[in-house]
Amino acid sequence: MRFYEQILKMYEFILLENSSSFFLCQTRANLKKSINF
């Protein structure tokens, strides 16, 4: 699960750089739904 966490942090950084926090929340929720181990 470490690899998945790294990707999530990378996405968070990119999206925060673009300052679209709503999209960040949506992406996070979708990733957690699709990767539900």
N, CA, C and O of each residue as an XYZ file, in Angstrom:
148
protein
N       0.831     -1.209      0.000
C       0.000      0.000      0.000
C       0.869      1.264      0.000
O       0.346      2.370     -0.141
N       2.165      1.113      0.155
C       3.028      2.288      0.209
C       3.034      3.018     -1.131
O       3.047      4.248     -1.174
N       3.026      2.262     -2.218
C       3.041      2.853     -3.555
C       1.786      3.690     -3.785
O       1.854      4.791     -4.330
N       0.644      3.157     -3.366
C      -0.630      3.867     -3.515
C      -0.611      5.171     -2.724
O      -1.118      6.193     -3.188
N      -0.031      5.131     -1.538
C       0.049      6.344     -0.713
C       0.948      7.393     -1.364
O       0.652      8.587     -1.313
N       2.038      6.947     -1.972
C       2.938      7.884     -2.662
C       2.205      8.571     -3.806
O       2.314      9.785     -3.977
N       1.460      7.799     -4.587
C       0.703      8.377     -5.704
C      -0.313      9.377     -5.182
O      -0.471     10.458     -5.748
N      -0.998      9.025     -4.115
C      -2.007      9.921     -3.553
C      -1.373     11.228     -3.097
O      -1.928     12.302     -3.329
N      -0.226     11.146     -2.457
C       0.463     12.363     -2.016
C       0.907     13.200     -3.210
O       0.836     14.429     -3.180
N       1.364     12.526     -4.257
C       1.773     13.242     -5.461
C       0.588     13.986     -6.065
O       0.701     15.155     -6.434
N      -0.552     13.298     -6.163
C      -1.756     13.945     -6.685
C      -2.152     15.123     -5.810
O      -2.508     16.185     -6.320
N      -2.093     14.944     -4.510
C      -2.439     16.030     -3.584
C      -1.560     17.241     -3.840
O      -2.051     18.368     -3.911
N      -0.263     17.010     -3.977
C       0.668     18.118     -4.199
C       0.344     18.846     -5.499
O       0.263     20.074     -5.524
N       0.158     18.082     -6.582
C      -0.138     18.686     -7.890
C      -1.428     19.491     -7.822
O      -1.488     20.622     -8.303
N      -2.457     18.905     -7.223
C      -3.755     19.582     -7.189
C      -3.734     20.785     -6.265
O      -4.387     21.793     -6.537
N      -2.987     20.685     -5.173
C      -2.879     21.842     -4.289
C      -2.102     22.966     -4.961
O      -2.394     24.144     -4.752
N      -1.124     22.602     -5.759
C      -0.388     23.603     -6.526
C      -1.333     24.338     -7.466
O      -1.185     25.539     -7.694
N      -2.290     23.621     -8.002
C      -3.287     24.239     -8.885
C      -4.436     24.847     -8.090
O      -5.360     25.429     -8.658
N      -4.365     24.706     -6.784
C      -5.333     25.279     -5.841
C      -6.786     25.008     -6.228
O      -7.616     25.917     -6.263
N      -7.074     23.734     -6.519
C      -8.468     23.357     -6.750
C      -8.827     22.316     -5.703
O      -8.839     21.116     -5.977
N      -9.118     22.793     -4.502
C      -9.312     21.899     -3.362
C     -10.564     21.042     -3.520
O     -10.614     19.924     -3.006
N     -11.577     21.553     -4.225
C     -12.783     20.755     -4.442
C     -12.456     19.529     -5.281
O     -12.881     18.416     -4.971
N     -11.695     19.751     -6.349
C     -11.295     18.635     -7.209
C     -10.428     17.646     -6.437
O     -10.517     16.434     -6.636
N      -9.593     18.177     -5.558
C      -8.746     17.326     -4.724
C      -9.600     16.393     -3.871
O      -9.339     15.192     -3.802
N     -10.610     16.946     -3.230
C     -11.488     16.136     -2.380
C     -12.207     15.079     -3.206
O     -12.325     13.929     -2.782
N     -12.684     15.462     -4.378
C     -13.382     14.519     -5.250
C     -12.450     13.385     -5.670
O     -12.818     12.212     -5.608
N     -11.248     13.744     -6.096
C     -10.287     12.737     -6.552
C      -9.942     11.782     -5.426
O      -9.858     10.570     -5.627
N      -9.745     12.335     -4.244
C      -9.408     11.511     -3.073
C     -10.521     10.512     -2.784
O     -10.260      9.329     -2.567
N     -11.757     10.989     -2.783
C     -12.891     10.107     -2.498
C     -12.985      9.006     -3.549
O     -13.214      7.843     -3.219
N     -12.810      9.377     -4.813
C     -12.894      8.396     -5.892
C     -11.777      7.365     -5.796
O     -12.010      6.177     -6.019
N     -10.579      7.805     -5.471
C      -9.463      6.872     -5.335
C      -9.706      5.908     -4.180
O      -9.423      4.716     -4.291
N     -10.224      6.419     -3.088
C     -10.473      5.551     -1.936
C     -11.583      4.546     -2.240
O     -11.561      3.422     -1.739
N     -12.555      4.955     -3.063
C     -13.619      4.016     -3.437
C     -13.084      2.929     -4.351
O     -13.372      1.748     -4.157
N     -12.293      3.333     -5.362
C     -11.823      2.365     -6.352
C     -10.740      1.461     -5.784
O     -10.641      0.294     -6.164
N      -9.918      1.996     -4.865
C      -8.876      1.174     -4.240
C      -9.322      0.867     -2.818
O      -8.868      1.488     -1.857
N     -10.212     -0.096     -2.707
C     -10.804     -0.417     -1.408
C     -10.380     -1.812     -0.988
O     -11.149     -2.766     -1.107
N      -9.141     -1.929     -0.491
C      -8.619     -3.250     -0.141
C      -9.063     -3.644      1.258
O      -8.721     -4.728      1.731
